[in-house]
Amino acid sequence: MDKEKNKKFKAKKNKDHNRRENNREKYNVEKIVFSFKYFVESPLKPSFQSFKSWEKDKILSNFIEKLKFLTNMTIKEAEKGNFITIYQELSPKCHFKKEVQKIEENYKETNKIKWTSIKKLSGKEGKARVIGFFEENIFNIVFLDKDHLFYPSKLRNT
Protein backbone atom coordinates (compact mmCIF):
# COMPACT_ATOMS: atom_id res chain seq x y z
CA MET A 1 0.00 0.00 0.00
CA ASP A 2 2.90 2.38 0.69
CA LYS A 3 4.12 1.94 -2.88
CA GLU A 4 0.71 2.93 -4.22
CA LYS A 5 0.62 5.95 -1.90
CA ASN A 6 4.10 7.03 -3.02
CA LYS A 7 3.11 6.72 -6.68
CA LYS A 8 0.12 8.92 -6.02
CA PHE A 9 2.26 11.74 -4.63
CA LYS A 10 5.20 11.59 -7.02
CA ALA A 11 5.69 14.70 -9.10
CA LYS A 12 4.31 14.34 -12.56
CA LYS A 13 6.61 14.93 -15.49
CA ASN A 14 5.53 17.98 -17.38
CA LYS A 15 7.00 18.81 -20.75
CA ASP A 16 6.50 22.52 -19.95
CA HIS A 17 8.39 22.22 -16.65
CA ASN A 18 11.52 23.83 -18.07
CA ARG A 19 9.71 26.38 -20.22
CA ARG A 20 11.31 29.35 -18.43
CA GLU A 21 14.88 28.16 -18.74
CA ASN A 22 16.98 30.30 -21.04
CA ASN A 23 13.99 32.42 -21.98
CA ARG A 24 13.68 35.68 -20.05
CA GLU A 25 11.00 37.02 -22.42
CA LYS A 26 8.33 34.56 -21.21
CA TYR A 27 7.49 36.81 -18.26
CA ASN A 28 5.94 39.32 -20.65
CA VAL A 29 3.02 36.98 -21.27
CA GLU A 30 2.68 35.39 -17.86
CA LYS A 31 0.31 36.82 -15.29
CA ILE A 32 1.71 38.62 -12.25
CA VAL A 33 2.07 36.67 -9.02
CA PHE A 34 3.15 38.01 -5.63
CA SER A 35 5.74 37.07 -3.02
CA PHE A 36 6.51 38.41 0.45
CA LYS A 37 9.95 36.79 0.54
CA TYR A 38 11.76 40.15 0.93
CA PHE A 39 9.04 42.00 2.86
CA VAL A 40 10.22 44.57 5.43
CA GLU A 41 7.88 46.56 7.62
CA SER A 42 8.68 50.21 7.02
CA PRO A 43 11.22 51.36 9.59
CA LEU A 44 10.61 55.05 8.91
CA LYS A 45 9.58 57.04 11.92
CA PRO A 46 7.10 58.47 12.70
CA SER A 47 5.26 56.75 9.84
CA PHE A 48 6.11 53.13 10.72
CA GLN A 49 3.99 50.99 8.41
CA SER A 50 2.84 47.43 8.78
CA PHE A 51 -0.20 45.44 7.73
CA LYS A 52 -1.78 46.35 11.07
CA SER A 53 -1.21 50.07 10.53
CA TRP A 54 -2.61 49.80 7.00
CA GLU A 55 -5.63 47.99 8.37
CA LYS A 56 -6.13 50.77 10.95
CA ASP A 57 -5.80 53.39 8.17
CA LYS A 58 -8.30 51.44 6.02
CA ILE A 59 -5.76 50.87 3.23
CA LEU A 60 -5.17 47.12 3.66
CA SER A 61 -8.39 45.97 1.98
CA ASN A 62 -7.66 48.24 -1.03
CA PHE A 63 -4.17 46.77 -1.21
CA ILE A 64 -5.49 43.19 -1.23
CA GLU A 65 -8.10 44.07 -3.86
CA LYS A 66 -5.36 45.63 -6.02
CA LEU A 67 -3.22 42.48 -5.73
CA LYS A 68 -6.18 40.35 -6.78
CA PHE A 69 -6.86 42.68 -9.72
CA LEU A 70 -3.22 42.62 -10.88
CA THR A 71 -3.05 38.81 -10.90
CA ASN A 72 -5.15 38.96 -14.06
CA MET A 73 -2.55 41.09 -15.86
CA THR A 74 0.88 40.73 -17.35
CA ILE A 75 3.63 43.17 -16.41
CA LYS A 76 3.21 44.98 -19.73
CA GLU A 77 -0.55 45.32 -19.22
CA ALA A 78 -0.11 46.68 -15.69
CA GLU A 79 2.49 49.17 -16.91
CA LYS A 80 0.34 50.27 -19.83
CA GLY A 81 -2.65 50.73 -17.50
CA ASN A 82 -0.48 52.91 -15.23
CA PHE A 83 -0.99 50.56 -12.25
CA ILE A 84 2.75 50.06 -11.81
CA THR A 85 5.86 52.15 -12.40
CA ILE A 86 9.22 50.49 -12.97
CA TYR A 87 12.03 52.85 -11.98
CA GLN A 88 15.27 52.82 -13.92
CA GLU A 89 17.17 54.24 -10.96
CA LEU A 90 16.58 55.13 -7.34
CA SER A 91 15.47 58.68 -6.59
CA PRO A 92 18.07 60.77 -4.74
CA LYS A 93 15.20 61.83 -2.46
CA CYS A 94 14.31 58.23 -1.50
CA HIS A 95 13.68 57.88 2.24
CA PHE A 96 14.35 54.11 2.17
CA LYS A 97 18.02 54.23 1.10
CA LYS A 98 19.47 52.17 3.99
CA GLU A 99 16.85 49.44 3.61
CA VAL A 100 17.23 49.41 -0.19
CA GLN A 101 20.99 49.04 0.17
CA LYS A 102 20.59 46.06 2.55
CA ILE A 103 18.18 44.33 0.16
CA GLU A 104 20.41 44.94 -2.85
CA GLU A 105 23.49 43.64 -0.99
CA ASN A 106 21.69 40.45 0.03
CA TYR A 107 19.96 39.89 -3.30
CA LYS A 108 21.51 36.82 -4.90
CA GLU A 109 20.64 37.40 -8.56
CA THR A 110 23.15 38.91 -10.93
CA ASN A 111 20.69 41.41 -12.43
CA LYS A 112 20.33 44.81 -10.84
CA ILE A 113 17.03 45.29 -9.03
CA LYS A 114 14.60 47.54 -10.87
CA TRP A 115 12.45 48.94 -8.10
CA THR A 116 8.76 49.10 -8.91
CA SER A 117 5.74 50.68 -7.27
CA ILE A 118 2.14 49.51 -7.36
CA LYS A 119 -0.07 52.56 -7.28
CA LYS A 120 -3.73 53.54 -7.37
CA LEU A 121 -4.35 51.70 -4.11
CA SER A 122 -6.92 54.03 -2.65
CA GLY A 123 -8.71 55.78 -5.44
CA LYS A 124 -7.86 59.04 -7.15
CA GLU A 125 -6.52 60.94 -4.14
CA GLY A 126 -4.45 58.17 -2.62
CA LYS A 127 -0.70 58.43 -2.59
CA ALA A 128 -0.18 55.01 -0.99
CA ARG A 129 2.19 52.69 -2.82
CA VAL A 130 3.53 49.17 -2.49
CA ILE A 131 7.21 48.95 -3.38
CA GLY A 132 9.05 45.90 -4.63
CA PHE A 133 10.70 44.37 -7.66
CA PHE A 134 10.05 41.72 -10.28
CA GLU A 135 11.83 38.41 -10.75
CA GLU A 136 10.36 37.40 -14.08
CA ASN A 137 6.58 37.63 -13.43
CA ILE A 138 6.89 37.39 -9.62
CA PHE A 139 6.49 40.71 -7.85
CA ASN A 140 8.40 40.69 -4.57
CA ILE A 141 6.62 43.01 -2.15
CA VAL A 142 9.25 44.76 -0.01
CA PHE A 143 7.83 47.98 1.48
CA LEU A 144 4.50 49.58 2.27
CA ASP A 145 4.64 53.28 1.45
CA LYS A 146 1.42 55.13 2.29
CA ASP A 147 3.17 58.51 2.32
CA HIS A 148 4.86 58.20 -1.09
CA LEU A 149 8.38 58.44 0.39
CA PHE A 150 10.12 55.76 -1.68
CA TYR A 151 10.14 57.84 -4.85
CA PRO A 152 8.84 61.26 -3.79
CA SER A 153 7.76 63.65 -6.50
CA LYS A 154 6.64 67.25 -6.67
CA LEU A 155 3.00 67.95 -5.98
CA ARG A 156 0.96 68.54 -9.11
CA ASN A 157 -2.05 70.77 -9.64
CA THR A 158 -1.70 72.60 -6.34
Backbone as CSV, one residue per row, in Angstrom:
resi,resn,N_x,N_y,N_z,CA_x,CA_y,CA_z,C_x,C_y,C_z
1,MET,0.820,-1.191,0.000,0.000,0.000,0.000,0.865,1.256,0.000
2,ASP,2.015,1.222,0.679,2.904,2.375,0.689,3.403,2.717,-0.710
3,LYS,3.663,1.676,-1.521,4.123,1.937,-2.881,3.057,2.677,-3.677
4,GLU,1.792,2.261,-3.513,0.708,2.934,-4.217,0.573,4.379,-3.756
5,LYS,0.711,4.598,-2.462,0.615,5.948,-1.905,1.740,6.827,-2.446
6,ASN,2.961,6.279,-2.500,4.101,7.032,-3.025,3.919,7.377,-4.496
7,LYS,3.360,6.450,-5.266,3.107,6.721,-6.677,2.130,7.880,-6.839
8,LYS,1.154,7.906,-5.952,0.124,8.923,-6.022,0.697,10.327,-5.815
9,PHE,1.718,10.431,-4.965,2.264,11.740,-4.631,3.551,12.100,-5.365
10,LYS,4.013,11.258,-6.249,5.205,11.589,-7.025,4.892,12.724,-7.978
11,ALA,5.869,13.572,-8.179,5.690,14.699,-9.099,5.503,14.171,-10.508
12,LYS,4.557,14.732,-11.185,4.306,14.336,-12.561,5.292,15.035,-13.468
13,LYS,5.736,14.336,-14.479,6.614,14.926,-15.488,5.765,15.834,-16.364
14,ASN,6.253,17.016,-16.567,5.529,17.985,-17.379,6.487,18.512,-18.435
15,LYS,6.105,18.372,-19.687,7.003,18.810,-20.748,7.231,20.315,-20.721
16,ASP,6.337,21.078,-20.059,6.505,22.525,-19.947,7.265,22.920,-18.691
17,HIS,7.721,21.946,-17.929,8.386,22.222,-16.647,9.572,23.167,-16.809
18,ASN,10.326,23.012,-17.856,11.520,23.832,-18.066,11.271,24.979,-19.038
19,ARG,10.038,25.379,-19.210,9.710,26.379,-20.217,10.355,27.726,-19.970
20,ARG,10.706,28.051,-18.717,11.312,29.354,-18.430,12.823,29.353,-18.599
21,GLU,13.423,28.210,-18.625,14.878,28.159,-18.741,15.331,28.823,-20.026
22,ASN,16.361,29.629,-19.902,16.983,30.304,-21.037,16.004,31.137,-21.866
23,ASN,14.935,31.604,-21.248,13.990,32.422,-21.981,13.412,33.479,-21.060
24,ARG,14.096,34.598,-20.935,13.679,35.676,-20.050,12.465,36.433,-20.580
25,GLU,12.117,36.273,-21.842,11.001,37.021,-22.416,9.646,36.418,-22.070
26,LYS,9.592,35.214,-21.543,8.332,34.562,-21.208,7.531,35.365,-20.196
27,TYR,8.205,36.081,-19.299,7.489,36.810,-18.256,6.558,37.867,-18.827
28,ASN,6.791,38.298,-20.044,5.939,39.317,-20.650,4.530,38.815,-20.929
29,VAL,4.340,37.524,-20.994,3.017,36.976,-21.275,2.413,36.261,-20.080
30,GLU,3.186,36.063,-19.041,2.679,35.385,-17.855,2.049,36.389,-16.910
31,LYS,1.014,35.953,-16.237,0.314,36.815,-15.294,1.180,37.075,-14.066
32,ILE,0.951,38.218,-13.436,1.711,38.624,-12.248,1.300,37.765,-11.055
33,VAL,2.294,37.330,-10.302,2.071,36.669,-9.019,2.868,37.430,-7.963
34,PHE,2.553,37.215,-6.696,3.153,38.010,-5.627,3.878,37.152,-4.610
35,SER,4.938,37.732,-4.059,5.738,37.070,-3.025,6.056,38.082,-1.928
36,PHE,6.125,37.583,-0.692,6.511,38.414,0.453,7.883,37.996,0.981
37,LYS,8.640,37.317,0.160,9.953,36.786,0.542,10.886,37.864,1.087
38,TYR,10.852,39.064,0.533,11.758,40.148,0.934,11.047,41.244,1.740
39,PHE,9.843,40.976,2.202,9.037,42.005,2.860,9.690,42.533,4.132
40,VAL,9.685,43.876,4.260,10.220,44.567,5.426,9.176,45.577,5.867
41,GLU,8.783,45.517,7.135,7.881,46.556,7.619,8.655,47.864,7.619
42,SER,8.012,48.921,7.170,8.675,50.209,7.015,9.266,50.689,8.334
43,PRO,10.568,50.919,8.360,11.217,51.361,9.588,11.170,52.869,9.794
44,LEU,10.596,53.589,8.834,10.612,55.047,8.908,9.756,55.549,10.064
45,LYS,10.314,56.443,10.820,9.579,57.037,11.923,9.262,58.465,11.544
46,PRO,8.157,59.018,11.856,7.101,58.465,12.700,6.075,57.654,11.927
47,SER,6.290,57.415,10.639,5.255,56.748,9.843,5.521,55.251,9.683
48,PHE,5.922,54.582,10.771,6.109,53.131,10.724,4.882,52.489,10.084
49,GLN,5.104,51.599,9.130,3.986,50.994,8.415,4.074,49.481,8.442
50,SER,2.969,48.878,8.740,2.845,47.426,8.777,1.442,47.092,8.259
51,PHE,1.145,45.808,8.150,-0.202,45.437,7.733,-1.229,45.927,8.752
52,LYS,-0.858,45.876,10.035,-1.784,46.350,11.066,-2.048,47.845,10.934
53,SER,-1.002,48.623,10.678,-1.211,50.071,10.531,-2.028,50.366,9.280
54,TRP,-1.814,49.593,8.221,-2.609,49.802,7.003,-4.058,49.401,7.231
55,GLU,-4.266,48.377,8.036,-5.632,47.985,8.371,-6.306,49.114,9.160
56,LYS,-5.605,49.666,10.131,-6.130,50.770,10.945,-6.452,51.982,10.065
57,ASP,-5.597,52.256,9.077,-5.802,53.394,8.171,-6.757,53.085,7.015
58,LYS,-7.335,51.884,7.037,-8.296,51.443,6.016,-7.697,51.409,4.602
59,ILE,-6.427,51.018,4.523,-5.758,50.874,3.231,-5.578,49.395,2.874
60,LEU,-5.510,48.536,3.880,-5.171,47.124,3.655,-6.137,46.434,2.696
61,SER,-7.432,46.647,2.863,-8.386,45.969,1.975,-8.220,46.441,0.530
62,ASN,-7.921,47.743,0.332,-7.663,48.245,-1.029,-6.431,47.581,-1.623
63,PHE,-5.410,47.425,-0.792,-4.166,46.774,-1.211,-4.439,45.338,-1.665
64,ILE,-5.188,44.593,-0.877,-5.489,43.194,-1.229,-6.324,43.129,-2.500
65,GLU,-7.292,44.021,-2.634,-8.096,44.071,-3.861,-7.223,44.373,-5.075
66,LYS,-6.257,45.283,-4.914,-5.362,45.631,-6.020,-4.506,44.427,-6.418
67,LEU,-4.001,43.687,-5.422,-3.222,42.482,-5.730,-4.069,41.493,-6.530
68,LYS,-5.277,41.284,-6.078,-6.182,40.355,-6.779,-6.399,40.813,-8.224
69,PHE,-6.646,42.104,-8.398,-6.862,42.683,-9.723,-5.637,42.466,-10.617
70,LEU,-4.448,42.712,-10.074,-3.220,42.622,-10.875,-2.850,41.188,-11.251
71,THR,-3.362,40.195,-10.538,-3.047,38.806,-10.897,-3.672,38.401,-12.228
72,ASN,-4.550,39.224,-12.749,-5.151,38.957,-14.064,-4.417,39.668,-15.189
73,MET,-3.289,40.301,-14.866,-2.553,41.087,-15.858,-1.124,40.589,-16.012
74,THR,-0.552,40.914,-17.152,0.884,40.725,-17.347,1.573,42.007,-16.875
75,ILE,2.886,41.975,-16.791,3.631,43.171,-16.407,3.375,44.286,-17.406
76,LYS,3.421,43.966,-18.682,3.209,44.976,-19.732,1.821,45.608,-19.620
77,GLU,0.807,44.787,-19.360,-0.554,45.318,-19.221,-0.665,46.246,-18.008
78,ALA,-0.057,45.855,-16.899,-0.107,46.675,-15.686,0.627,47.999,-15.888
79,GLU,1.734,47.945,-16.613,2.495,49.166,-16.908,1.696,50.085,-17.844
80,LYS,1.122,49.495,-18.865,0.342,50.271,-19.834,-0.887,50.906,-19.172
81,GLY,-1.489,50.214,-18.212,-2.654,50.732,-17.497,-2.281,51.710,-16.390
82,ASN,-0.992,51.982,-16.238,-0.483,52.914,-15.233,-0.773,52.444,-13.793
83,PHE,-0.805,51.118,-13.588,-0.990,50.563,-12.254,0.346,50.329,-11.560
84,ILE,1.411,50.221,-12.366,2.754,50.064,-11.809,3.706,51.028,-12.511
85,THR,4.768,51.376,-11.801,5.859,52.149,-12.400,7.148,51.413,-12.097
86,ILE,7.917,51.129,-13.134,9.223,50.487,-12.968,10.273,51.585,-13.085
87,TYR,11.027,51.780,-12.008,12.028,52.854,-11.976,13.353,52.351,-12.538
88,GLN,13.976,53.171,-13.351,15.269,52.815,-13.922,16.395,53.053,-12.922
89,GLU,16.180,53.976,-12.001,17.174,54.235,-10.956,16.458,54.754,-9.718
90,LEU,17.130,54.680,-8.615,16.578,55.125,-7.344,16.589,56.650,-7.273
91,SER,15.544,57.224,-6.751,15.475,58.676,-6.586,16.477,59.129,-5.532
92,PRO,17.163,60.245,-5.770,18.069,60.768,-4.744,17.319,61.195,-3.478
93,LYS,16.016,61.413,-3.596,15.199,61.826,-2.458,14.560,60.647,-1.721
94,CYS,14.902,59.430,-2.109,14.311,58.230,-1.503,14.586,58.196,0.003
95,HIS,13.553,57.951,0.780,13.675,57.880,2.238,14.017,56.468,2.723
96,PHE,14.118,55.513,1.822,14.349,54.112,2.171,15.768,53.655,1.799
97,LYS,16.701,54.562,1.649,18.022,54.228,1.095,18.756,53.128,1.869
98,LYS,18.761,53.198,3.201,19.466,52.171,3.991,18.859,50.794,3.767
99,GLU,17.551,50.720,3.788,16.854,49.445,3.608,17.056,48.902,2.195
100,VAL,17.007,49.803,1.211,17.235,49.407,-0.187,18.640,48.832,-0.336
101,GLN,19.610,49.498,0.257,20.992,49.037,0.169,21.149,47.634,0.774
102,LYS,20.524,47.388,1.920,20.588,46.055,2.546,19.997,44.990,1.635
103,ILE,18.838,45.290,1.060,18.179,44.325,0.164,19.070,44.055,-1.045
104,GLU,19.584,45.105,-1.649,20.408,44.940,-2.852,21.695,44.177,-2.544
105,GLU,22.281,44.380,-1.378,23.495,43.645,-0.990,23.207,42.162,-0.784
106,ASN,22.037,41.850,-0.257,21.686,40.454,0.029,21.018,39.743,-1.134
107,TYR,20.648,40.482,-2.159,19.963,39.891,-3.300,20.944,39.030,-4.076
108,LYS,20.578,37.806,-4.331,21.514,36.825,-4.902,21.593,36.822,-6.424
109,GLU,20.632,37.420,-7.088,20.637,37.395,-8.558,21.708,38.334,-9.100
110,THR,22.106,38.085,-10.316,23.145,38.912,-10.930,22.576,40.207,-11.522
111,ASN,21.302,40.207,-11.853,20.687,41.407,-12.429,20.475,42.462,-11.358
112,LYS,20.611,43.708,-11.755,20.331,44.811,-10.841,18.819,44.871,-10.590
113,ILE,18.442,45.164,-9.366,17.029,45.286,-9.032,16.464,46.543,-9.684
114,LYS,15.336,46.394,-10.347,14.598,47.545,-10.866,13.393,47.719,-9.949
115,TRP,13.502,48.699,-9.069,12.447,48.936,-8.098,11.180,49.366,-8.813
116,THR,10.059,48.893,-8.283,8.759,49.105,-8.911,7.746,49.491,-7.845
117,SER,6.813,50.356,-8.207,5.736,50.678,-7.271,4.395,50.282,-7.871
118,ILE,3.539,49.754,-7.003,2.142,49.513,-7.355,1.394,50.722,-6.824
119,LYS,0.628,51.352,-7.691,-0.068,52.563,-7.284,-1.569,52.417,-7.461
120,LYS,-2.271,53.520,-7.272,-3.734,53.544,-7.367,-4.358,52.576,-6.360
121,LEU,-3.834,52.603,-5.142,-4.350,51.697,-4.109,-5.618,52.210,-3.460
122,SER,-5.762,53.511,-3.376,-6.922,54.033,-2.648,-7.623,55.133,-3.431
123,GLY,-7.957,54.837,-4.641,-8.714,55.779,-5.443,-7.865,56.900,-6.015
124,LYS,-8.514,57.936,-6.463,-7.855,59.043,-7.147,-6.891,59.800,-6.243
125,GLU,-7.317,60.099,-5.014,-6.521,60.945,-4.138,-5.391,60.216,-3.433
126,GLY,-5.404,58.919,-3.426,-4.447,58.168,-2.620,-3.027,58.240,-3.135
127,LYS,-2.101,58.452,-2.213,-0.699,58.433,-2.592,-0.010,57.162,-2.107
128,ALA,-0.752,56.260,-1.502,-0.182,55.006,-0.990,0.382,54.174,-2.135
129,ARG,1.508,53.551,-1.850,2.193,52.693,-2.823,2.649,51.411,-2.129
130,VAL,2.855,50.384,-2.932,3.534,49.172,-2.487,4.785,49.084,-3.332
131,ILE,5.929,48.931,-2.681,7.208,48.950,-3.375,7.805,47.550,-3.380
132,GLY,8.395,47.201,-4.503,9.049,45.904,-4.627,9.791,45.814,-5.944
133,PHE,10.010,44.582,-6.387,10.698,44.372,-7.662,10.256,43.044,-8.255
134,PHE,10.426,42.934,-9.570,10.049,41.716,-10.284,11.231,40.788,-10.448
135,GLU,10.957,39.503,-10.303,11.825,38.415,-10.750,10.957,37.662,-11.748
136,GLU,11.221,37.869,-13.007,10.356,37.396,-14.079,8.962,37.951,-13.820
137,ASN,7.934,37.113,-13.654,6.581,37.630,-13.430,6.208,37.677,-11.945
138,ILE,7.146,37.387,-11.068,6.886,37.391,-9.622,7.239,38.757,-9.053
139,PHE,6.239,39.427,-8.481,6.485,40.712,-7.853,6.772,40.477,-6.371
140,ASN,7.986,40.816,-5.959,8.398,40.690,-4.568,8.020,41.963,-3.830
141,ILE,7.059,41.862,-2.934,6.620,43.013,-2.147,7.642,43.238,-1.052
142,VAL,8.195,44.458,-0.976,9.254,44.763,-0.015,8.803,45.791,1.021
143,PHE,8.213,46.896,0.575,7.832,47.980,1.482,6.383,48.409,1.267
144,LEU,5.766,48.870,2.336,4.496,49.584,2.273,4.848,51.065,2.368
145,ASP,4.257,51.873,1.511,4.640,53.282,1.445,3.401,54.164,1.290
146,LYS,2.663,54.342,2.380,1.420,55.127,2.295,1.679,56.614,2.096
147,ASP,2.879,57.081,2.407,3.175,58.509,2.320,3.994,58.887,1.084
148,HIS,4.158,57.958,0.172,4.864,58.198,-1.089,6.286,58.711,-0.841
149,LEU,7.024,58.018,0.027,8.378,58.438,0.391,9.471,57.651,-0.329
150,PHE,9.101,56.545,-0.980,10.118,55.760,-1.679,10.653,56.538,-2.876
151,TYR,9.761,57.056,-3.674,10.137,57.842,-4.846,9.304,59.124,-4.839
152,PRO,9.639,60.046,-3.919,8.836,61.261,-3.793,8.901,62.113,-5.056
153,SER,7.802,62.768,-5.336,7.762,63.654,-6.497,7.088,64.958,-6.097
154,LYS,7.257,65.947,-6.934,6.639,67.248,-6.665,5.124,67.121,-6.756
155,LEU,4.450,67.905,-5.925,2.997,67.949,-5.978,2.564,68.562,-7.299
156,ARG,1.501,68.014,-7.860,0.962,68.538,-9.113,-0.387,69.182,-8.858
157,ASN,-0.726,70.124,-9.683,-2.048,70.774,-9.644,-2.387,71.363,-8.277
158,THR,-1.405,71.983,-7.640,-1.699,72.600,-6.338,-1.601,74.109,-6.419
